[in-house]
């Protein structure tokens, strides 16, 4: 389904572009969050401006991720309704969960500016990131990303939206980001590049109209179904 309203179409395009750029920049500026919460605060205090920009960019980017993915899902809904709906639903939940986490990151920047009480803040963060605290929201962000973007990649392949590599790229991002990032630091750069390419490609396809992005075989199949009815 092509988005007929130019305003809506370009809103989706802008959202996808901003989601791509803001997410990647925020991750590049993100401090090293390995180790304990005390180590996190030390890492933030070493580069507070970058950490602050990263936290806010990541938080705001989630709004654009949700809008952009819902817009893409709307375009492919007629060709892959179940996958498109589930992908959009999980990504919206992911965005909510990650916005909560992004807000916590912004709070940690303020905590890191007070090194005299770093021990107290670290203990507080231990409690905040617990099952009775914000852990469920963070888990929602993690699982929503894994499931939502995997389903979106599958939906793009099923719908024939754009080139085949587009859906594969989204699925590859999930694999590299969540299965390989702990193995090599380069996996983070690769996953960022995959995310950037996939979202910019979806923006380009949306800008020119989704019907034009459908592969010929899928268009012929859809036409045959319509003709048989």
Phi and psi in degrees as a GROMACS rama.xvg file:
@    title "Ramachandran Plot"
@    xaxis  label "Phi"
@    yaxis  label "Psi"
@TYPE xy
-83.3855  138.937  UNK-2
-75.7265  112.64  UNK-3
-76.3463  -32.1986  UNK-4
-78.7277  119.753  UNK-5
-59.6668  -35.9726  UNK-6
-63.3317  -46.5252  UNK-7
-66.1837  -43.7272  UNK-8
-59.6224  -46.0785  UNK-9
-75.5901  -23.5569  UNK-10
-63.9207  -43.3041  UNK-11
-65.1718  -42.1936  UNK-12
-59.7516  -50.0016  UNK-13
-62.2759  -40.61  UNK-14
-61.5662  -43.461  UNK-15
-64.7798  -41.3757  UNK-16
-65.7798  -47.0259  UNK-17
-64.979  -37.9055  UNK-18
-60.057  -44.3329  UNK-19
-64.0338  -52.2276  UNK-20
-68.932  -47.5449  UNK-21
-65.8627  -39.3299  UNK-22
-64.5114  -47.1233  UNK-23
-65.0973  -44.1426  UNK-24
-63.527  -41.3397  UNK-25
-62.6181  -38.8562  UNK-26
-69.7176  -38.2586  UNK-27
-64.2209  -33.2331  UNK-28
-88.5371  -7.43514  UNK-29
-66.8918  135.932  UNK-30
-66.5899  170.285  UNK-31
-76.9064  110.186  UNK-32
-98.8466  32.5935  UNK-33
-89.8519  158.46  UNK-34
89.1051  -158.974  UNK-35
-83.4729  173.75  UNK-36
-64.2089  -32.1617  UNK-37
-63.3874  -39.5512  UNK-38
-64.9146  -36.5099  UNK-39
-59.9037  -46.5635  UNK-40
-64.8021  -36.2264  UNK-41
-65.0663  -42.9736  UNK-42
-63.0551  -40.0087  UNK-43
-66.3148  -42.5645  UNK-44
-65.809  -22.3319  UNK-45
-72.2862  -26.2781  UNK-46
-147.07  69.7763  UNK-47
-65.0708  -36.4842  UNK-48
-66.6153  -46.8566  UNK-49
-61.7714  -41.3159  UNK-50
-64.692  -39.2556  UNK-51
-67.0232  -45.3418  UNK-52
-62.5372  -42.6566  UNK-53
-59.8247  -46.6406  UNK-54
-61.268  -44.7089  UNK-55
-73.0569  -39.2299  UNK-56
-62.1057  -43.7664  UNK-57
-64.6597  -42.0119  UNK-58
-62.3302  -49.3286  UNK-59
-68.6758  -33.4426  UNK-60
-60.3935  -28.0889  UNK-61
-65.506  -31.2304  UNK-62
-62.1452  -43.6363  UNK-63
-71.3104  -33.783  UNK-64
-60.0699  -46.9126  UNK-65
-63.2206  -47.756  UNK-66
-63.0343  -44.4432  UNK-67
-63.9736  -44.9045  UNK-68
-68.7184  -39.723  UNK-69
-61.2487  -38.8883  UNK-70
-64.375  -41.0304  UNK-71
-67.5504  -42.3122  UNK-72
-60.1293  -36.8016  UNK-73
-64.5019  -34.277  UNK-74
-71.5918  -31.6869  UNK-75
-103.095  3.6786  UNK-76
-59.2564  -40.2713  UNK-77
-67.0646  -23.8488  UNK-78
-100.152  -18.8049  UNK-79
-152.141  69.4235  UNK-80
-61.9669  -47.6222  UNK-81
-66.5941  -49.6114  UNK-82
-63.3946  -40.8879  UNK-83
-63.7296  -44.31  UNK-84
-64.0549  -47.5049  UNK-85
-65.0563  -39.6613  UNK-86
-61.2141  -47.2484  UNK-87
-62.8736  -42.5076  UNK-88
-62.5719  -46.6456  UNK-89
-67.6534  -36.0278  UNK-90
-69.8161  -36.8187  UNK-91
-62.9284  -43.0888  UNK-92
-63.9929  -39.5761  UNK-93
-60.3279  -43.8354  UNK-94
-62.1616  -41.5232  UNK-95
-62.0009  -48.0056  UNK-96
-62.2343  -41.5887  UNK-97
-72.3687  -29.1926  UNK-98
-66.4988  -35.6073  UNK-99
-63.2076  -46.2242  UNK-100
-62.9895  -37.2516  UNK-101
-65.0001  -37.632  UNK-102
-62.9216  -39.6654  UNK-103
-64.1983  -37.613  UNK-104
-61.8083  -39.39  UNK-105
-65.3152  -37.4646  UNK-106
-65.2622  -38.3153  UNK-107
-64.6971  -29.5382  UNK-108
-62.5791  -42.2283  UNK-109
-66.1714  -38.7405  UNK-110
-62.7225  -41.9766  UNK-111
-65.6231  -21.078  UNK-112
-77.0476  -4.76585  UNK-113
-123.308  72.3609  UNK-114
-63.3604  -22.0855  UNK-115
-62.3247  -28.8934  UNK-116
-110.775  24.4808  UNK-117
-59.4731  -37.8127  UNK-118
-63.4143  -40.5668  UNK-119
-65.5619  -43.5586  UNK-120
-64.9864  -38.8583  UNK-121
-63.145  -41.5157  UNK-122
-65.5943  -37.8198  UNK-123
-63.8882  -41.5988  UNK-124
-65.4542  -32.7544  UNK-125
-59.1349  -39.6453  UNK-126
-75.921  -36.1922  UNK-127
-65.3511  -42.0816  UNK-128
-90.8125  56.3414  UNK-129
-124.568  166.772  UNK-130
-56.4784  -29.0201  UNK-131
-89.9245  -2.11652  UNK-132
-108.006  -122.94  UNK-133
-94.9909  0.141307  UNK-134
-55.8807  -41.8717  UNK-135
-59.519  -36.7118  UNK-136
-69.2047  -39.0099  UNK-137
-66.9067  -38.6165  UNK-138
-64.5018  -37.0548  UNK-139
-62.3989  -41.8249  UNK-140
-63.2629  -42.8633  UNK-141
-66.6667  -53.4172  UNK-142
-67.0472  -36.3728  UNK-143
-62.3944  -38.9949  UNK-144
-65.9605  -48.7008  UNK-145
-61.4657  -51.0139  UNK-146
-73.0825  -45.6991  UNK-147
-62.2815  -48.5422  UNK-148
-73.9548  -29.9966  UNK-149
-65.1366  -44.8059  UNK-150
-65.6231  -36.7168  UNK-151
-64.5819  -42.9818  UNK-152
-59.5373  -43.0417  UNK-153
-65.5336  -38.3512  UNK-154
-65.6308  -39.5844  UNK-155
-63.4002  -41.567  UNK-156
-66.0092  -42.7092  UNK-157
-65.2307  -39.299  UNK-158
-82.2633  -12.7437  UNK-159
69.7349  31.8813  UNK-160
-84.3761  110.69  UNK-161
73.397  -170.747  UNK-162
-68.1561  156.51  UNK-163
-60.2513  -32.2213  UNK-164
-65.7422  -18.5868  UNK-165
-64.7027  -52.2213  UNK-166
-63.0349  -38.8503  UNK-167
-63.906  -37.7689  UNK-168
-63.2536  -41.7961  UNK-169
-63.572  -43.6232  UNK-170
-66.5176  -38.8285  UNK-171
-63.6768  -36.9943  UNK-172
-57.9451  -45.8346  UNK-173
-61.1567  -44.3586  UNK-174
-63.9035  -48.0773  UNK-175
-67.0339  -44.9173  UNK-176
-66.8438  -42.1421  UNK-177
-105.658  -11.3811  UNK-178
-112.423  -25.9147  UNK-179
-114.916  -11.4001  UNK-180
-63.6836  -26.8238  UNK-181
-80.0287  -9.52467  UNK-182
-90.0437  -41.8093  UNK-183
-143.776  143.162  UNK-184
-65.4522  -25.6755  UNK-185
-68.8371  -22.3461  UNK-186
-61.3228  -33.914  UNK-187
-64.2862  -40.4245  UNK-188
-68.7411  -39.3061  UNK-189
-64.8348  -44.682  UNK-190
-64.3819  -37.7769  UNK-191
-62.6578  -41.3677  UNK-192
-64.9082  -40.7719  UNK-193
-63.5264  -43.4101  UNK-194
-62.1224  -46.1811  UNK-195
-60.5656  -47.7591  UNK-196
-62.8725  -44.4953  UNK-197
-63.6904  -46.0736  UNK-198
-71.9228  -36.4652  UNK-199
-67.8428  -35.3735  UNK-200
-65.408  -41.9097  UNK-201
-64.6914  -34.5415  UNK-202
-64.9923  -42.9871  UNK-203
-64.3063  -42.0075  UNK-204
-65.5379  -39.539  UNK-205
-65.7162  -39.1315  UNK-206
-62.7592  -34.2108  UNK-207
-96.8746  -3.72985  UNK-208
104.555  128.238  UNK-209
-65.686  -32.8324  UNK-210
-62.2482  -35.0444  UNK-211
-70.9253  -16.7667  UNK-212
-88.768  -9.95686  UNK-213
-73.0703  137.346  UNK-214
-68.6158  148.735  UNK-215
-53.1203  -41.0263  UNK-216
-62.2165  -38.6696  UNK-217
-71.0732  -40.0248  UNK-218
-61.6225  -41.9969  UNK-219
-65.3861  -39.7375  UNK-220
-63.8677  -43.4882  UNK-221
-64.9164  -39.6808  UNK-222
-65.0744  -37.1586  UNK-223
-65.326  -38.8296  UNK-224
-65.0458  -43.9412  UNK-225
-63.0216  -41.3613  UNK-226
-65.0355  -36.268  UNK-227
-70.0094  -24.7358  UNK-228
